[in-house]
Amino acid sequence: SCQEKKEQIDNGEDLENTYIQEIGSLYYPESMNMRPVKIGPREEKNDYLIEIINSDSLDIDKNKTSTAIQNIAFLYKKHLEVNNRNPENIIVIIRQKKMPIKRYKFDVERLTE
């Protein structure tokens, strides 16, 4: 049978989420949000955004934060790939109490181990 799939909201809830669990166990965020971001005149490109809210370990590691953020982006990329998503860029947003919101953008091509 070849039933048409209904247009689904891509919130990632149906997905295999080992890599997301890994982010959680490494950085202990209070919560995480993930979503695609459509870009381009015809919304033809996909960036994917992950928001990390109040992570204990990111606070402690101020000097190591950039490595951690790159690691979050890398794990999120792996998560998307294992679930057949093709991101162009990964956007990581860090929200910490009493800190300005930080936003990082990574080109997927450059995100390697």
Buried (B, 14 or more C-beta within 10 A) or exposed (E): EEEEEEEEEBEBEEBEBEBBEBBBEBBEBEEBBBBBBEEEEEEEBBBBBBBBBBBEEBBEBEEEBEEBBBBBBBBBBBBBEEBEBEBBBBBBBBBBEEEEEBEBEBEBEEBEE
